[in-house]
């Protein structure tokens, strides 16, 4: 199938051609006809599958078909992070090049007055993060009574970040007569319940299950004691002359500390996380995309929406404690049929996480000790029957030191923080 087979308006096809796209991705091929037909959609698809075009192209098509122009926000796209919101709006701008449809993005961390001024001029498509959207609604700058198309993107990440109540507030302000397009990489119970309450007889589209990893991604695991991780990372970067490497850490403080370590070794690096200003985050991302930075160190939440062409390397400096997050992380390389390398460091405390990951992806991940900083113990992670635990994982759990007052994070907790749990989002 070609994009020309999807019955999209000519200005959109012209823009798609200008972008160099000819063949839709599986999610686009399945979702676009459903959305064009005006039906609600439940899409189960992870980052990198092309879902932005899957919902934005039908919305643009519908708006072009409207014969009478009505002032007001006609399409609302809600997304969890600033980076992802910016990326979506940039894509919409590209697809709307040959139209007069107006669009803008609003998010926190920047001057709200500038956004208010732009919004008062009128906008057709609004991309927003929940917090800033509610702020603007509270200031009576935005009303949602004219919204005809509502997109909820990355719903599972919304849950992780604690935005579910904000989403419910927004939904109550939307007209009952609307088309809703709902996307989530995973479908936990709370997300399934939310989908049931806001969708009307939806059609379901599912591509690339979250448990699968791209075939062309080479996955490597290195055993290493936690104190030796900085030395191992520096060794790999210099030995293999790696460039444009996306490195994931578990905490914001850990990301900043790692950047300082790399810079001392004359490796250009920057961090991107929730404590950074929006300008600093965008500057780091643009420098990374322009190949001016060798390494971008990111936490999971801040990295949501990072889309870098030809990204060859992803390094899990800290293994995630939620196995699905591993799939999201390494999925940033090996896109569009390209090859990629995903390297994970695994210390003693992280063996449980590694076992959870191999159980999810159902692939063995042998641990490599052929580097200058290996742990003494060898460990091979292979998929286990449901409910079973490996001897190594059990031993690691017993050997894990009791948490101190500071908890397991890299910095002392202040009075506004609480002890970490498996679903912790306080120190990312």
HUWO-V942061 format. One line per field, one symbol per residue. phi: phi as a letter, one per 40 degrees, with the letter a starting at -180 (. if undefined). psi: psi as a letter, one per 30 degrees, with the letter a starting at -180 (. if undefined). Layout:
phi: ???
psi: ???
//
This chain:
phi: .bccccgccddccccccccgcbbccdcccccccccccgccbbbbacdgcgcdccbccccccccccccbcbchccbbbbacbcccccccccccdcccdbbbccaabbacgbccccccccccchacbbbaccccdcdccccgcbbbcbcbbbbbbfcccdcdcgcdccccccdccccccabbbbbacbbcdccccccccbbbfccbbbbfdcccbdccccbbbbcacdccdcccccdcccccfcafbcbbbcbcccccccdccccccgbcaabbaccccdccccccccccccgcbcbbcbcccccchcbbcfccbbbccbcccbcccdccccccbgcfgccabbbbcbcdcccdcccccccccfbcbdccbcacbcccccabcbdbddgcbcccccccccccccccdcgcccacccccbbdcbcbdbcbc
psi: kleffghlkeeeeeeeeefgkeklleeeeeeeeeeffgllkjkjklkgfgfeeefeeeeeeeeffkfkkkkljfkkjkleleeeeeeeeeeeeefgeglgklllkkllflkfeeeeeeeffkkekkklleeeeeeeeeggekkgfgkfkkkjkheeeeeegggeeeeeeeefflkejlkkjkkkelileeeeeeeeffkjhlkkkklikffkkkegjkkkkkkkkeffeeeeeeeeeeeghklikjkklfleeeeeeeeeeeefghkkllljlffkleeeeeeeeeeeeggfkekjklleeffkfkjkkhjfkkkiekkkfjeeeeeeeffflhlhflllkjkkkjaefgeeeeeeeeeefhkkikkkghlfhlleklkkjlkllkflkleeeeeeeefklkkaefaflglkkafglllllegkgfg.
//
